[in-house]
Amino acid sequence: MRRHFEFTPEMVCAQLISFDIEDGKLYDIHFFGGCPGNTAAIAKLLEGADAKKTIAILKGNPCGRRPTSCADQLAIGIEQALAS
């Protein structure tokens, strides 16, 4: 069964991240705000990707001087979704 999640990121340009998880895989990732080219690329690359592996790859990725990034915030959102 596919489940939909929405996550409000902190300290990044994106204002909302939405995604679906089905059988441990990611689908329909959308960033609202942020750098359009980068966030669109992230969403395309991760379509059908393993959610747990995605967390391991993206978590802790900073953006410039910020201690977080849209990719890091996505990982945090996925982590929270899997724990719910």
C-alpha positions in Angstrom: 0.0 0.0 0.0 1.3 3.4 -1.0 1.5 6.0 1.8 1.8 9.8 1.2 3.9 12.0 3.5 4.5 15.7 3.8 7.4 17.2 5.6 8.1 20.8 6.6 11.9 21.3 6.3 13.9 23.7 8.4 16.7 26.1 7.6 16.4 25.5 3.8 14.7 27.3 0.9 12.2 24.6 0.3 9.0 25.1 2.3 7.5 21.7 1.9 8.6 18.2 0.7 6.1 15.6 -0.2 6.7 12.0 -1.2 5.1 8.5 -1.2 6.5 5.3 0.2 5.4 1.9 -1.1 7.2 -1.3 -0.2 10.1 0.6 1.1 10.6 2.6 -2.1 10.2 6.3 -2.8 7.8 7.8 -5.3 6.4 11.1 -6.4 8.9 13.3 -4.6 8.1 17.0 -4.8 10.0 20.0 -3.3 8.0 23.2 -3.0 10.5 26.0 -3.1 14.3 25.5 -3.2 16.6 25.5 -6.2 14.3 24.1 -9.0 17.0 22.4 -11.0 18.6 20.7 -8.0 15.4 19.6 -6.3 13.9 18.3 -9.6 17.1 16.3 -10.2 17.0 14.8 -6.8 13.4 13.8 -7.3 14.1 12.2 -10.6 17.2 10.3 -9.4 15.3 8.9 -6.3 12.1 7.8 -8.1 11.8 4.1 -7.0 14.9 4.3 -4.8 15.1 2.4 -1.5 14.0 4.7 1.3 16.6 3.4 3.9 19.5 3.6 1.4 18.4 7.1 0.5 18.6 8.2 4.1 22.1 6.7 4.4 23.3 8.6 1.3 21.7 12.0 1.9 21.6 12.5 5.6 24.1 15.1 6.9 24.6 16.7 3.5 25.1 20.5 4.1 24.3 23.4 1.7 27.1 26.0 1.8 27.4 27.3 5.3 24.1 25.8 6.4 24.4 22.7 8.4 21.6 21.1 6.4 20.3 21.0 2.8 17.1 20.1 0.9 18.6 16.6 0.4 19.4 16.3 4.1 15.9 17.5 5.0 14.4 14.9 2.6 16.4 12.2 4.4 15.1 13.5 7.8 11.5 13.5 6.4 11.9 9.9 5.1 13.4 8.8 8.4 10.4 10.3 10.3 7.9 8.7 7.8 9.5 5.2 8.3 9.3 5.6 12.0 5.6 6.5 12.0 
